[in-house]
Amino acid sequence: MSNFGLTDLRLVDAYRVAVEEAKSATHAGEVLAGAREYGSLAEAVGDATLVVGTSSVEKREMQLPLYRLEDAARRIRRHGGQTALLFGSEKFGLSNEEMSYCHFLTRIPTREPHGSMNLGQAVAVTLYELVRDGGWKEVGGREQRAASTAEVDRLTGLLWEALGESGYVEERVAGSTELKLRRLVRRMGLGQRDAVQWQGMIRQILWKMRNR
């Protein structure tokens, strides 16, 4: 990461042995020393306004837009806000639930017999593509900043409550429905002020339904 100017490493449910061995390695550097660990993915990406997942897409039905790495890199640079790149375990990749936190997915175009890559190599290739040809560019002139993942999650939670209260879904039983709702809200691409306004409206709707 440090080779390409990125230093904010966040770990979720990390394998402790591997983490400690990496931290004690020669030239581990500030990236590993400053790595932060989180109990959940939602916490780790809570301040991000764009979440991009990585996938080899082998035998997976994609529920999100999927872009080749070079196209995804252009979209990330245009976004200009806080972006989180998600890498799953080398063996299993990202789960469907983890992907539901993403706005879109990206893949490194590899030849078919070898669709997946070593995790370290995949990270290096992805970050190189992000910073080549001039690196990061500041994007200004936005009317409002994009809603963070935490703000979008609060809105999703309120919507889920309202759907349960209205009888649209049975209370907390349809796991796939909740993932679909999370993906739907992310596709809306809400700004921060809009997300807060929607939260207020749904809270009022919930209050009316519960006090009718």
MDTraj code that builds the backbone (N, CA, C; nanometers):
import mdtraj as md
import numpy as np

residues = "MET SER ASN PHE GLY LEU THR ASP LEU ARG LEU VAL ASP ALA TYR ARG VAL ALA VAL GLU GLU ALA LYS SER ALA THR HIS ALA GLY GLU VAL LEU ALA GLY ALA ARG GLU TYR GLY SER LEU ALA GLU ALA VAL GLY ASP ALA THR LEU VAL VAL GLY THR SER SER VAL GLU LYS ARG GLU MET GLN LEU PRO LEU TYR ARG LEU GLU ASP ALA ALA ARG ARG ILE ARG ARG HIS GLY GLY GLN THR ALA LEU LEU PHE GLY SER GLU LYS PHE GLY LEU SER ASN GLU GLU MET SER TYR CYS HIS PHE LEU THR ARG ILE PRO THR ARG GLU PRO HIS GLY SER MET ASN LEU GLY GLN ALA VAL ALA VAL THR LEU TYR GLU LEU VAL ARG ASP GLY GLY TRP LYS GLU VAL GLY GLY ARG GLU GLN ARG ALA ALA SER THR ALA GLU VAL ASP ARG LEU THR GLY LEU LEU TRP GLU ALA LEU GLY GLU SER GLY TYR VAL GLU GLU ARG VAL ALA GLY SER THR GLU LEU LYS LEU ARG ARG LEU VAL ARG ARG MET GLY LEU GLY GLN ARG ASP ALA VAL GLN TRP GLN GLY MET ILE ARG GLN ILE LEU TRP LYS MET ARG ASN ARG".split()
xyz = np.array([
    [0.0826, -0.1208, 0.0000],
    [0.0000, 0.0000, 0.0000],
    [0.0861, 0.1259, 0.0000],
    [0.1870, 0.1261, 0.0853],
    [0.2700, 0.2450, 0.0985],
    [0.3389, 0.2809, -0.0324],
    [0.3725, 0.1797, -0.1142],
    [0.4348, 0.2056, -0.2440],
    [0.3515, 0.3007, -0.3288],
    [0.2200, 0.2953, -0.3108],
    [0.1294, 0.3720, -0.3959],
    [0.0654, 0.4894, -0.3228],
    [0.1162, 0.5211, -0.2027],
    [0.0703, 0.6395, -0.1309],
    [-0.0545, 0.6196, -0.0485],
    [-0.0943, 0.4955, -0.0235],
    [-0.2116, 0.4700, 0.0604],
    [-0.1663, 0.4093, 0.1923],
    [-0.2239, 0.4561, 0.3011],
    [-0.1760, 0.4134, 0.4328],
    [-0.2869, 0.3679, 0.5275],
    [-0.4132, 0.3851, 0.4909],
    [-0.5236, 0.3558, 0.5830],
    [-0.5702, 0.2116, 0.5645],
    [-0.5078, 0.1196, 0.6376],
    [-0.5419, -0.0222, 0.6306],
    [-0.6389, -0.0550, 0.7433],
    [-0.7514, -0.1162, 0.7080],
    [-0.8525, -0.1539, 0.8072],
    [-0.8790, -0.3040, 0.7955],
    [-0.8810, -0.3716, 0.9075],
    [-0.8953, -0.5176, 0.9113],
    [-1.0232, -0.5559, 0.9840],
    [-1.0947, -0.6537, 0.9283],
    [-1.2173, -0.7042, 0.9908],
    [-1.2015, -0.8539, 1.0120],
    [-1.2202, -0.8983, 1.1357],
    [-1.2096, -1.0411, 1.1689],
    [-1.0781, -1.0978, 1.1169],
    [-0.9705, -1.0299, 1.1468],
    [-0.8389, -1.0682, 1.0932],
    [-0.7852, -1.1937, 1.1606],
    [-0.7083, -1.2708, 1.0850],
    [-0.6403, -1.3886, 1.1387],
    [-0.5209, -1.3399, 1.2191],
    [-0.5286, -1.3552, 1.3517],
    [-0.4332, -1.2910, 1.4418],
    [-0.2888, -1.3330, 1.4144],
    [-0.2654, -1.4595, 1.3892],
    [-0.1281, -1.5061, 1.3681],
    [-0.0657, -1.4335, 1.2500],
    [-0.1394, -1.4252, 1.1395],
    [-0.0868, -1.3596, 1.0196],
    [-0.0616, -1.2116, 1.0443],
    [-0.1523, -1.1464, 1.1175],
    [-0.1375, -1.0031, 1.1451],
    [-0.0125, -0.9772, 1.2270],
    [0.0084, -1.0551, 1.3335],
    [0.1245, -1.0338, 1.4202],
    [0.2545, -1.0640, 1.3464],
    [0.2545, -1.1671, 1.2636],
    [0.3749, -1.1995, 1.1868],
    [0.4073, -1.0879, 1.0886],
    [0.3042, -1.0325, 1.0252],
    [0.3268, -0.9242, 0.9279],
    [0.3800, -0.7999, 0.9973],
    [0.3273, -0.7693, 1.1160],
    [0.3709, -0.6500, 1.1880],
    [0.5161, -0.6602, 1.2318],
    [0.5634, -0.7817, 1.2564],
    [0.6999, -0.7990, 1.3043],
    [0.7988, -0.8166, 1.1893],
    [0.7488, -0.8163, 1.0658],
    [0.8370, -0.8377, 0.9511],
    [0.9266, -0.7168, 0.9272],
    [1.0424, -0.7426, 0.8652],
    [1.1342, -0.6342, 0.8317],
    [1.0679, -0.5384, 0.7334],
    [1.0860, -0.4082, 0.7563],
    [1.0300, -0.3042, 0.6708],
    [0.8773, -0.3083, 0.6646],
    [0.8114, -0.3585, 0.7722],
    [0.6651, -0.3635, 0.7733],
    [0.6076, -0.2229, 0.7605],
    [0.6788, -0.1261, 0.8197],
    [0.6428, 0.0127, 0.7974],
    [0.5220, 0.0619, 0.8743],
    [0.4904, 0.1870, 0.8453],
    [0.3844, 0.2542, 0.9194],
    [0.2464, 0.1993, 0.8864],
    [0.2276, 0.1450, 0.7665],
    [0.0945, 0.0960, 0.7279],
    [0.0461, -0.0120, 0.8238],
    [0.1290, -0.1125, 0.8469],
    [0.0893, -0.2207, 0.9371],
    [0.0859, -0.1752, 1.0816],
    [0.1804, -0.0889, 1.1185],
    [0.1836, -0.0395, 1.2563],
    [0.0569, 0.0394, 1.2881],
    [0.0051, 0.1108, 1.1886],
    [-0.1133, 0.1926, 1.2114],
    [-0.2435, 0.1281, 1.1695],
    [-0.2403, -0.0003, 1.1316],
    [-0.3628, -0.0691, 1.0875],
    [-0.4652, -0.0723, 1.2001],
    [-0.5904, -0.0492, 1.1632],
    [-0.6988, -0.0509, 1.2619],
    [-0.7845, -0.1756, 1.2422],
    [-0.8273, -0.2348, 1.3530],
    [-0.9102, -0.3550, 1.3472],
    [-1.0522, -0.3233, 1.3939],
    [-1.1493, -0.3832, 1.3255],
    [-1.2907, -0.3571, 1.3523],
    [-1.3650, -0.4877, 1.3735],
    [-1.4723, -0.4795, 1.4501],
    [-1.5527, -0.5975, 1.4772],
    [-1.6505, -0.6311, 1.3673],
    [-1.6784, -0.5354, 1.2799],
    [-1.7729, -0.5610, 1.1708],
    [-1.7347, -0.4777, 1.0499],
    [-1.7804, -0.5227, 0.9342],
    [-1.7541, -0.4484, 0.8114],
    [-1.8246, -0.3136, 0.8146],
    [-1.9456, -0.3100, 0.8691],
    [-2.0203, -0.1843, 0.8760],
    [-1.9407, -0.0767, 0.9487],
    [-1.8741, -0.1137, 1.0583],
    [-1.7906, -0.0178, 1.1320],
    [-1.6707, 0.0260, 1.0483],
    [-1.6082, -0.0697, 0.9809],
    [-1.4851, -0.0406, 0.9077],
    [-1.5079, 0.0573, 0.7937],
    [-1.6241, 0.0508, 0.7284],
    [-1.6498, 0.1370, 0.6118],
    [-1.7484, 0.2482, 0.6441],
    [-1.7747, 0.2700, 0.7734],
    [-1.8784, 0.3645, 0.8139],
    [-1.8590, 0.5061, 0.7644],
    [-1.7338, 0.5516, 0.7499],
    [-1.7099, 0.6895, 0.7070],
    [-1.6864, 0.7010, 0.5566],
    [-1.6939, 0.5908, 0.4851],
    [-1.6726, 0.5940, 0.3401],
    [-1.7980, 0.6402, 0.2676],
    [-1.7797, 0.7142, 0.1589],
    [-1.8930, 0.7563, 0.0767],
    [-1.9031, 0.6725, -0.0506],
    [-1.8026, 0.5896, -0.0760],
    [-1.8048, 0.4951, -0.1876],
    [-1.7347, 0.3680, -0.1417],
    [-1.8021, 0.2540, -0.1582],
    [-1.7450, 0.1252, -0.1193],
    [-1.7386, 0.0372, -0.2437],
    [-1.6185, -0.0095, -0.2756],
    [-1.5967, -0.0892, -0.3969],
    [-1.5422, -0.2253, -0.3570],
    [-1.6103, -0.3307, -0.3973],
    [-1.5670, -0.4662, -0.3671],
    [-1.4864, -0.5254, -0.4807],
    [-1.3984, -0.6186, -0.4488],
    [-1.3189, -0.6872, -0.5505],
    [-1.3644, -0.8324, -0.5578],
    [-1.3712, -0.8860, -0.6794],
    [-1.4184, -1.0232, -0.6951],
    [-1.3601, -1.0843, -0.8214],
    [-1.3325, -1.2135, -0.8146],
    [-1.2896, -1.2855, -0.9352],
    [-1.4100, -1.3301, -1.0168],
    [-1.5304, -1.3166, -0.9578],
    [-1.6612, -1.3505, -1.0181],
    [-1.6693, -1.4949, -1.0669],
    [-1.5887, -1.5817, -1.0149],
    [-1.5975, -1.7217, -1.0545],
    [-1.7224, -1.7852, -0.9951],
    [-1.8103, -1.8369, -1.0821],
    [-1.9306, -1.9091, -1.0399],
    [-2.0150, -1.8281, -0.9423],
    [-2.0206, -1.6978, -0.9623],
    [-2.1017, -1.6122, -0.8762],
    [-2.2040, -1.5372, -0.9604],
    [-2.3247, -1.5252, -0.9059],
    [-2.4256, -1.4431, -0.9721],
    [-2.4147, -1.3026, -0.9141],
    [-2.3704, -1.2084, -0.9965],
    [-2.3465, -1.0738, -0.9478],
    [-2.4776, -0.9962, -0.9330],
    [-2.4980, -0.9356, -0.8160],
    [-2.6157, -0.8537, -0.7902],
    [-2.5831, -0.7043, -0.7989],
    [-2.4612, -0.6729, -0.8391],
    [-2.4146, -0.5346, -0.8438],
    [-2.3474, -0.5091, -0.9777],
    [-2.3364, -0.3819, -1.0181],
    [-2.2589, -0.3518, -1.1386],
    [-2.1151, -0.4008, -1.1220],
    [-2.0597, -0.4573, -1.2284],
    [-1.9236, -0.5096, -1.2254],
    [-1.8428, -0.4425, -1.3352],
    [-1.7278, -0.3826, -1.2990],
    [-1.6435, -0.3111, -1.3944],
    [-1.5030, -0.3698, -1.3943],
    [-1.4434, -0.3746, -1.5138],
    [-1.3015, -0.4071, -1.5201],
    [-1.2232, -0.3037, -1.4400],
    [-1.1075, -0.3430, -1.3924],
    [-1.0316, -0.2588, -1.3001],
    [-1.0043, -0.1192, -1.3550],
    [-0.9655, -0.1078, -1.4827],
    [-0.9329, 0.0239, -1.5362],
    [-1.0541, 0.1166, -1.5376],
    [-1.1734, 0.0613, -1.5639],
    [-1.2963, 0.1416, -1.5633],
    [-1.3337, 0.1796, -1.4210],
    [-1.3220, 0.0826, -1.3304],
    [-1.3520, 0.1099, -1.1898],
    [-1.2603, 0.2183, -1.1340],
    [-1.1325, 0.2149, -1.1720],
    [-1.0366, 0.3150, -1.1236],
    [-1.0776, 0.4547, -1.1677],
    [-1.1237, 0.4691, -1.2910],
    [-1.1698, 0.6006, -1.3388],
    [-1.2896, 0.6482, -1.2581],
    [-1.3819, 0.5589, -1.2269],
    [-1.5003, 0.5959, -1.1494],
    [-1.4619, 0.6377, -1.0075],
    [-1.3659, 0.5666, -0.9494],
    [-1.3217, 0.5999, -0.8138],
    [-1.2545, 0.7366, -0.8121],
    [-1.1703, 0.7642, -0.9108],
    [-1.1019, 0.8939, -0.9154],
    [-1.2016, 1.0076, -0.9350],
    [-1.3044, 0.9851, -1.0160],
    [-1.4062, 1.0891, -1.0374],
    [-1.4886, 1.1145, -0.9114],
    [-1.5065, 1.0103, -0.8317],
    [-1.5880, 1.0248, -0.7105],
    [-1.5303, 1.1307, -0.6176],
    [-1.4021, 1.1245, -0.5920],
    [-1.3361, 1.2287, -0.5156],
    [-1.3572, 1.2233, -0.3653],
    [-1.4503, 1.1406, -0.3156],
    [-1.4749, 1.1331, -0.1719],
    [-1.4005, 1.0170, -0.1081],
    [-1.4316, 0.9916, 0.0178],
    [-1.3672, 0.8832, 0.0920],
    [-1.4111, 0.7490, 0.0340],
    [-1.3164, 0.6714, -0.0152],
    [-1.3469, 0.5445, -0.0807],
    [-1.2863, 0.4289, -0.0035],
    [-1.3631, 0.3216, 0.0125],
    [-1.3134, 0.1990, 0.0745],
    [-1.3050, 0.0902, -0.0311],
    [-1.1904, 0.0247, -0.0390],
    [-1.1722, -0.0904, -0.1283],
    [-1.1768, -0.2169, -0.0433],
    [-1.2655, -0.3085, -0.0760],
    [-1.2809, -0.4304, 0.0026],
    [-1.2121, -0.5478, -0.0662],
    [-1.1273, -0.6164, 0.0092],
    [-1.0648, -0.7395, -0.0370],
    [-1.1048, -0.8498, 0.0602],
    [-1.1583, -0.9590, 0.0080],
    [-1.1967, -1.0704, 0.0935],
    [-1.0789, -1.1620, 0.1210],
    [-1.1074, -1.2736, 0.1868],
    [-1.0010, -1.3700, 0.2142],
    [-0.9534, -1.4305, 0.0834],
    [-0.8293, -1.4743, 0.0837],
    [-0.7708, -1.5308, -0.0387],
    [-0.8443, -1.6566, -0.0811],
    [-0.8989, -1.7293, 0.0145],
    [-0.9627, -1.8577, -0.0150],
    [-1.1064, -1.8415, -0.0622],
    [-1.1826, -1.7526, 0.0047],
    [-1.3260, -1.7453, -0.0220],
    [-1.3715, -1.6138, -0.0857],
    [-1.2884, -1.5110, -0.0831],
    [-1.3309, -1.3818, -0.1366],
    [-1.4345, -1.3151, -0.0468],
    [-1.5169, -1.2293, -0.1043],
    [-1.6205, -1.1575, -0.0292],
    [-1.7509, -1.2374, -0.0301],
    [-1.8205, -1.2372, 0.0840],
    [-1.9497, -1.3042, 0.0928],
    [-2.0581, -1.2147, 0.0316],
    [-2.1770, -1.2715, 0.0092],
    [-2.2886, -1.1930, -0.0435],
    [-2.3249, -1.0794, 0.0513],
    [-2.3194, -1.1060, 0.1826],
    [-2.3518, -1.0002, 0.2787],
    [-2.2489, -0.8879, 0.2708],
    [-2.1206, -0.9221, 0.2595],
    [-2.0171, -0.8197, 0.2488],
    [-2.0332, -0.7397, 0.1200],
    [-2.0693, -0.8063, 0.0120],
    [-2.0903, -0.7365, -0.1147],
    [-2.2093, -0.6403, -0.1080],
    [-2.3050, -0.6689, -0.0189],
    [-2.4223, -0.5812, -0.0113],
    [-2.3882, -0.4424, 0.0415],
    [-2.2688, -0.4248, 0.0981],
    [-2.2239, -0.2931, 0.1420],
    [-2.1590, -0.2143, 0.0284],
    [-2.1415, -0.2771, -0.0865],
    [-2.0688, -0.2142, -0.1972],
    [-2.1617, -0.1383, -0.2912],
    [-2.1086, -0.0328, -0.3512],
    [-2.1804, 0.0383, -0.4563],
    [-2.1608, -0.0301, -0.5909],
    [-2.0422, -0.0852, -0.6126],
    [-2.0187, -0.1665, -0.7308],
    [-1.8982, -0.2568, -0.7055],
    [-1.8737, -0.3485, -0.7993],
    [-1.7629, -0.4431, -0.7874],
    [-1.6630, -0.4208, -0.9005],
    [-1.5412, -0.4659, -0.8778],
    [-1.4400, -0.4593, -0.9818],
    [-1.3627, -0.5898, -0.9859],
    [-1.3067, -0.6191, -1.1026],
    [-1.2255, -0.7394, -1.1168],
    [-1.1028, -0.7094, -1.2009],
    [-0.9964, -0.7807, -1.1709],
    [-0.8742, -0.7722, -1.2516],
    [-0.8900, -0.8720, -1.3662],
    [-0.8789, -0.8279, -1.4904],
    [-0.8971, -0.9205, -1.6016],
    [-0.7814, -1.0199, -1.6131],
    [-0.8029, -1.1407, -1.5678],
    [-0.7027, -1.2458, -1.5760],
    [-0.7511, -1.3542, -1.6722],
    [-0.6597, -1.4387, -1.7170],
    [-0.7017, -1.5434, -1.8097],
    [-0.7884, -1.6462, -1.7373],
    [-0.8800, -1.7071, -1.8084],
    [-0.9860, -1.7878, -1.7503],
    [-0.9389, -1.8998, -1.6572],
    [-0.8337, -1.9760, -1.6923],
    [-0.7947, -2.0854, -1.6013],
    [-0.7451, -2.0376, -1.4649],
    [-0.7075, -1.9093, -1.4556],
    [-0.6564, -1.8565, -1.3284],
    [-0.7303, -1.7281, -1.2940],
    [-0.8580, -1.7423, -1.2603],
    [-0.9421, -1.6252, -1.2348],
    [-0.9076, -1.5498, -1.1087],
    [-0.8566, -1.6200, -1.0067],
    [-0.8242, -1.5533, -0.8808],
    [-0.6732, -1.5344, -0.8696],
    [-0.6362, -1.4347, -0.7890],
    [-0.4945, -1.4021, -0.7705],
    [-0.4575, -1.4104, -0.6236],
    [-0.3287, -1.4218, -0.5978],
    [-0.2772, -1.4057, -0.4628],
    [-0.3236, -1.2710, -0.4088],
    [-0.3665, -1.2684, -0.2826],
    [-0.4259, -1.1467, -0.2269],
    [-0.3314, -1.0274, -0.2340],
    [-0.2059, -1.0463, -0.1953],
    [-0.1094, -0.9364, -0.1996],
    [-0.0894, -0.8831, -0.3400],
    [-0.0838, -0.9750, -0.4373],
    [-0.0688, -0.9327, -0.5760],
    [-0.1915, -0.8549, -0.6233],
    [-0.3091, -0.9029, -0.5851],
    [-0.4333, -0.8361, -0.6260],
    [-0.4395, -0.6943, -0.5710],
    [-0.3993, -0.6765, -0.4449],
    [-0.3988, -0.5431, -0.3842],
    [-0.3023, -0.4524, -0.4592],
    [-0.1819, -0.5026, -0.4882],
    [-0.0808, -0.4210, -0.5560],
    [-0.1275, -0.3786, -0.6949],
    [-0.1826, -0.4712, -0.7716],
    [-0.2306, -0.4391, -0.9068],
    [-0.3428, -0.3364, -0.9008],
    [-0.4351, -0.3544, -0.8071],
    [-0.5494, -0.2620, -0.7944],
    [-0.5026, -0.1213, -0.7589],
    [-0.4135, -0.1105, -0.6620],
    [-0.3677, 0.0215, -0.6197],
    [-0.2836, 0.0890, -0.7273],
    [-0.2055, 0.0106, -0.7987],
    [-0.1279, 0.0686, -0.9089],
    [-0.2210, 0.1309, -1.0123],
    [-0.3267, 0.0613, -1.0462],
    [-0.4202, 0.1128, -1.1472],
    [-0.4869, 0.2417, -1.0983],
    [-0.5086, 0.2515, -0.9687],
    [-0.5734, 0.3707, -0.9129],
    [-0.4854, 0.4945, -0.9219],
    [-0.3556, 0.4762, -0.9041],
    [-0.2685, 0.5933, -0.8935],
    [-0.1894, 0.6243, -1.0200],
    [-0.1906, 0.5372, -1.1191],
    [-0.1114, 0.5634, -1.2392],
    [-0.1708, 0.6795, -1.3188],
    [-0.0935, 0.7337, -1.4094],
    [-0.1362, 0.8452, -1.4947],
    [-0.1777, 0.9672, -1.4138],
    [-0.0974, 1.0012, -1.3160],
    [-0.1248, 1.1251, -1.2439],
    [-0.1820, 1.1080, -1.1063],
    [-0.2249, 0.9851, -1.0726],
    [-0.2716, 0.9607, -0.9362],
    [-0.4054, 1.0261, -0.9063],
    [-0.4242, 1.0559, -0.7769],
    [-0.5510, 1.1084, -0.7293],
    [-0.5692, 1.2530, -0.7739],
    [-0.6911, 1.2880, -0.8035],
    [-0.7247, 1.4261, -0.8375],
    [-0.8390, 1.4723, -0.7485],
    [-0.8268, 1.5934, -0.6997],
    [-0.9347, 1.6495, -0.6194],
    [-1.0526, 1.6853, -0.7091],
    [-1.1712, 1.6486, -0.6640],
    [-1.2926, 1.6815, -0.7389],
    [-1.3726, 1.7804, -0.6565],
    [-1.3960, 1.8985, -0.7126],
    [-1.4684, 2.0015, -0.6375],
    [-1.5995, 2.0376, -0.7028],
    [-1.6645, 2.1379, -0.6439],
    [-1.7853, 2.1905, -0.7032],
    [-1.9111, 2.1101, -0.6754],
    [-1.9059, 2.0153, -0.5827],
    [-2.0249, 1.9381, -0.5526],
    [-2.1185, 2.0178, -0.4623],
    [-2.2479, 2.0052, -0.4889],
    [-2.3460, 2.0765, -0.4077],
    [-2.3498, 2.0214, -0.2657],
    [-2.3376, 1.8906, -0.2521],
    [-2.3321, 1.8298, -0.1207],
    [-2.2487, 1.7023, -0.1295],
    [-2.1831, 1.6695, -0.0204],
    [-2.0994, 1.5494, -0.0225],
    [-2.1878, 1.4261, -0.0210],
    [-2.1340, 1.3164, -0.0715],
    [-2.2086, 1.1912, -0.0729],
    [-2.2315, 1.1422, 0.0695],
    [-2.3421, 1.0734, 0.0892],
    [-2.3721, 1.0166, 0.2207],
    [-2.2698, 0.9088, 0.2534],
    [-2.2267, 0.9048, 0.3788],
    [-2.1312, 0.8020, 0.4205],
    [-2.2027, 0.6682, 0.4344],
    [-2.1248, 0.5616, 0.4427],
    [-2.1832, 0.4283, 0.4604],
    [-2.2641, 0.4205, 0.5892],
    [-2.2151, 0.4837, 0.6963],
    [-2.2885, 0.4817, 0.8232],
    [-2.4244, 0.5505, 0.8081],
    [-2.4280, 0.6624, 0.7366],
    [-2.5551, 0.7338, 0.7159],
    [-2.6507, 0.6512, 0.6306],
    [-2.5967, 0.5858, 0.5283],
    [-2.6796, 0.4995, 0.4440],
    [-2.7307, 0.3799, 0.5237],
    [-2.6477, 0.3253, 0.6122],
    [-2.6905, 0.2129, 0.6951],
    [-2.8023, 0.2530, 0.7911],
    [-2.7950, 0.3742, 0.8463],
    [-2.9018, 0.4197, 0.9345],
    [-3.0335, 0.4302, 0.8587],
    [-3.0263, 0.4829, 0.7370],
    [-3.1453, 0.4935, 0.6534],
    [-3.1995, 0.3548, 0.6195],
    [-3.1108, 0.2622, 0.5840],
    [-3.1534, 0.1262, 0.5517],
    [-3.2217, 0.0607, 0.6705],
    [-3.1653, 0.0808, 0.7911],
    [-3.2255, 0.0242, 0.9113],
    [-3.3649, 0.0775, 0.9373],
    [-3.3842, 0.2079, 0.9178],
    [-3.5163, 0.2676, 0.9364],
    [-3.6166, 0.2157, 0.8336],
    [-3.5716, 0.2032, 0.7091],
    [-3.6594, 0.1486, 0.6056],
    [-3.6998, 0.0052, 0.6380],
    [-3.6042, -0.0730, 0.6868],
    [-3.6340, -0.2114, 0.7228],
    [-3.7361, -0.2174, 0.8356],
    [-3.7215, -0.1283, 0.9344],
    [-3.8206, -0.1208, 1.0423],
    [-3.9581, -0.0875, 0.9871],
    [-3.9637, 0.0105, 0.8963],
    [-4.0918, 0.0517, 0.8397],
    [-4.1558, -0.0608, 0.7583],
    [-4.0751, -0.1346, 0.6840],
    [-4.1280, -0.2469, 0.6061],
    [-4.1832, -0.3559, 0.6979],
    [-4.1125, -0.3812, 0.8090],
    [-4.1618, -0.4791, 0.9052],
    [-4.2896, -0.4329, 0.9729],
    [-4.2939, -0.3046, 1.0106],
    [-4.4116, -0.2488, 1.0786],
    [-4.5339, -0.2512, 0.9875],
    [-4.5115, -0.2291, 0.8589],
    [-4.6230, -0.2233, 0.7642],
    [-4.6727, -0.3613, 0.7221],
    [-4.5935, -0.4662, 0.7521],
    [-4.6311, -0.6005, 0.7114],
    [-4.5767, -0.6403, 0.5758],
    [-4.4977, -0.5519, 0.5144],
    [-4.4413, -0.5831, 0.3829],
    [-4.3468, -0.7022, 0.3907],
    [-4.2688, -0.7096, 0.4993],
    [-4.1846, -0.8271, 0.5238],
    [-4.2087, -0.8737, 0.6659],
    [-4.1949, -1.0039, 0.6877],
    [-4.2075, -1.0557, 0.8219],
    [-4.0846, -1.0144, 0.9019],
    [-4.1033, -0.9968, 1.0305],
    [-4.0007, -0.9362, 1.1150],
    [-3.8691, -1.0123, 1.1129],
    [-3.7664, -0.9537, 1.0496],
    [-3.6286, -1.0018, 1.0538],
    [-3.6128, -1.1499, 1.0195],
    [-3.6880, -1.1977, 0.9208],
    [-3.6716, -1.3381, 0.8817],
    [-3.6121, -1.3522, 0.7427],
    [-3.6409, -1.2587, 0.6527],
    [-3.5959, -1.2713, 0.5147],
    [-3.4605, -1.2048, 0.4975],
    [-3.3537, -1.2803, 0.5241],
    [-3.2191, -1.2245, 0.5160],
    [-3.1864, -1.1711, 0.3784],
    [-3.2256, -1.2437, 0.2738],
    [-3.1943, -1.1985, 0.1380],
    [-3.2669, -1.0685, 0.1055],
    [-3.3891, -1.0509, 0.1621],
    [-3.4641, -0.9266, 0.1390],
    [-3.3904, -0.8084, 0.1984],
    [-3.3302, -0.8267, 0.3136],
    [-3.2558, -0.7179, 0.3782],
    [-3.1321, -0.6806, 0.2961],
    [-3.0652, -0.7810, 0.2402],
    [-2.9490, -0.7528, 0.1551],
    [-2.9917, -0.6785, 0.0291],
    [-3.1053, -0.7183, -0.0287],
    [-3.1560, -0.6494, -0.1481],
    [-3.1886, -0.5039, -0.1158],
    [-3.2464, -0.4802, 0.0024],
    [-3.2792, -0.3441, 0.0436],
    [-3.1518, -0.2614, 0.0592],
    [-3.0480, -0.3203, 0.1185],
    [-2.9212, -0.2480, 0.1363],
    [-2.8632, -0.2082, 0.0010],
    [-2.8680, -0.3016, -0.0954],
    [-2.8163, -0.2707, -0.2287],
    [-2.9003, -0.1630, -0.2967],
    [-3.0323, -0.1709, -0.2780],
    [-3.1225, -0.0730, -0.3393],
    [-3.0930, 0.0679, -0.2904],
    [-3.0751, 0.0843, -0.1595],
    [-3.0492, 0.2173, -0.1036],
    [-2.9156, 0.2712, -0.1550],
    [-2.8151, 0.1864, -0.1677],
    [-2.6863, 0.2323, -0.2192],
    [-2.6953, 0.2776, -0.3645],
    [-2.7799, 0.2115, -0.4415],
    [-2.7936, 0.2504, -0.5823],
    [-2.8546, 0.3889, -0.5978],
    [-2.9199, 0.4390, -0.4938],
    [-2.9817, 0.5713, -0.5004],
    [-2.8773, 0.6825, -0.5043],
    [-2.7558, 0.6542, -0.4553],
    [-2.6480, 0.7531, -0.4598],
    [-2.6814, 0.8818, -0.3861],
    [-2.7360, 0.8711, -0.2651],
    [-2.7824, 0.9874, -0.1906],
    [-2.6686, 1.0761, -0.1415],
    [-2.6952, 1.2051, -0.1368],
    [-2.6062, 1.2987, -0.0716],
    [-2.6313, 1.2970, 0.0779],
    [-2.5382, 1.3570, 0.1542],
    [-2.5487, 1.3528, 0.2999],
    [-2.6763, 1.4195, 0.3508],
    [-2.7085, 1.5377, 0.2985],
    [-2.8285, 1.6075, 0.3458],
    [-2.9552, 1.5312, 0.3086],
    [-2.9555, 1.4728, 0.1884],
    [-3.0725, 1.3958, 0.1464],
    [-3.0933, 1.2738, 0.2355],
    [-2.9835, 1.2065, 0.2714],
    [-2.9942, 1.0882, 0.3572],
    [-3.0525, 1.1244, 0.4930],
    [-3.0066, 1.2367, 0.5497],
    [-3.0580, 1.2817, 0.6793],
    [-3.2074, 1.3165, 0.6683],
    [-3.2449, 1.3814, 0.5575],
    [-3.3847, 1.4188, 0.5389],
    [-3.4739, 1.2952, 0.5266],
    [-3.4266, 1.1965, 0.4509],
    [-3.5026, 1.0720, 0.4377],
    [-3.5176, 1.0024, 0.5730],
    [-3.4129, 1.0046, 0.6543],
    [-3.4220, 0.9430, 0.7869],
    [-3.5319, 1.0097, 0.8700],
    [-3.5366, 1.1431, 0.8640],
    [-3.6385, 1.2157, 0.9389],
    [-3.7788, 1.1804, 0.8929],
    [-3.7989, 1.1708, 0.7622],
    [-3.9318, 1.1374, 0.7093],
    [-3.9752, 0.9974, 0.7507],
    [-3.8817, 0.9026, 0.7438],
    [-3.9182, 0.7642, 0.7769],
    [-3.9429, 0.7494, 0.9266],
    [-3.8653, 0.8223, 1.0083],
    [-3.8933, 0.8200, 1.1530],
    [-4.0349, 0.8696, 1.1816],
    [-4.0775, 0.9744, 1.1101],
    [-4.2125, 1.0263, 1.1290],
    [-4.3170, 0.9241, 1.0857],
    [-4.2913, 0.8564, 0.9737],
    [-4.3827, 0.7523, 0.9270],
    [-4.3932, 0.6402, 1.0301],
    [-4.2788, 0.5989, 1.0840],
    [-4.2787, 0.4945, 1.1860],
    [-4.3572, 0.5377, 1.3096],
    [-4.3359, 0.6627, 1.3519],
    [-4.4072, 0.7125, 1.4704],
    [-4.5580, 0.7086, 1.4469],
    [-4.6018, 0.7483, 1.3283],
    [-4.7457, 0.7468, 1.2949],
    [-4.8001, 0.6043, 1.2949],
    [-4.7258, 0.5099, 1.2360],
    [-4.7729, 0.3715, 1.2301],
    [-4.7835, 0.3106, 1.3694],
    [-4.6902, 0.3477, 1.4567],
    [-4.6885, 0.2877, 1.5907],
    [-4.7861, 0.3550, 1.6875],
    [-4.8365, 0.4717, 1.6499],
    [-4.9268, 0.5471, 1.7392],
    [-5.0630, 0.5731, 1.6758],
    [-5.0942, 0.4942, 1.5714],
    [-5.2234, 0.5180, 1.5047],
    [-5.3367, 0.4676, 1.5924],
])
top = md.Topology()
chain = top.add_chain()
for i, resn in enumerate(residues, 1):
    res = top.add_residue(resn, chain, resSeq=i)
    for name in ("N", "CA", "C"):
        top.add_atom(name, md.element.get_by_symbol(name[0]), res)
traj = md.Trajectory(xyz[None], top)
